[in-house]
Amino acid sequence: MFEAALTLFRERQPDPEDVAAAMALSGLQAELTYDAFPLRFTVERYTRMVRDRYM
């Protein structure tokens, strides 16, 4: 069941490029960038975050 819900969630997310294009078409300035940086958590903290449904 979780996998089906995750698949449905992924399918229904708008493409970031489409969002940026729609913003630009409406007269707003839009720029799409991706940043990456490392994160480090203890196992205890991460499991607490998941349990608290941080996402």
Secondary structure, 3 states (H helix, E strand, C coil): CHHHHHHHHHHCCCCHHHHHHHHHHCCCCCCCCCCCCCCCCCHHHHHHHHHCCCC
